[in-house]
Amino acid sequence: MAVRIDIDASRESVPSSVDESAARLLSNGSVGELEPAGGGVQAVVHSHDGVFQP
């Protein structure tokens, strides 16, 4: 089953500082491949604070 994510709705649901940090992590290659998880998706994220799987 394909998962559809409404990017605009997702961005509107978080503070702009979180959206900006996420965009920065994505643009510099810190976000791993998306994997299906619980009806959505997840990815491993590497940052200067460590490795996370939000």
C-alpha positions as CSV (number, residue, x, y, z in Angstrom):
1,M,0.0,0.0,0.0
2,A,1.4,3.4,-0.9
3,V,1.5,6.1,1.7
4,R,0.6,9.7,0.7
5,I,1.8,12.6,2.8
6,D,0.4,16.0,2.5
7,I,3.6,18.0,2.8
8,D,1.9,21.4,3.1
9,A,-0.4,20.2,5.9
10,S,2.6,18.6,7.7
11,R,4.6,21.8,7.5
12,E,1.7,23.8,8.8
13,S,1.3,21.4,11.8
14,V,4.8,22.1,13.3
15,P,6.6,25.3,14.4
16,S,8.6,27.1,11.7
17,S,11.8,26.4,13.6
18,V,11.2,22.7,13.4
19,D,10.3,22.9,9.7
20,E,13.5,24.9,9.0
21,S,15.7,22.4,11.0
22,A,14.1,19.5,9.1
23,A,14.6,21.1,5.7
24,R,18.3,21.7,6.6
25,L,18.8,18.1,7.7
26,L,17.2,16.9,4.5
27,S,19.2,19.2,2.2
28,N,22.5,18.2,3.8
29,G,21.9,14.4,3.5
30,S,21.3,13.7,7.1
31,V,18.0,11.9,6.6
32,G,18.1,8.3,5.7
33,E,15.8,6.3,3.4
34,L,12.1,6.4,4.3
35,E,10.8,3.1,5.6
36,P,7.1,2.1,6.2
37,A,6.1,2.2,9.9
38,G,2.7,2.0,11.5
39,G,0.8,3.3,8.6
40,G,3.3,6.1,7.9
41,V,7.0,6.3,7.4
42,Q,10.2,6.8,9.4
43,A,13.8,7.4,8.7
44,V,17.1,7.5,10.6
45,V,18.3,11.1,11.1
46,H,21.9,12.0,11.8
47,S,22.6,15.4,13.4
48,H,25.3,17.0,15.5
49,D,23.4,15.9,18.6
50,G,23.4,12.2,17.6
51,V,21.4,9.6,15.6
52,F,17.6,9.6,16.0
53,Q,14.7,7.6,14.6
54,P,11.8,10.0,15.1
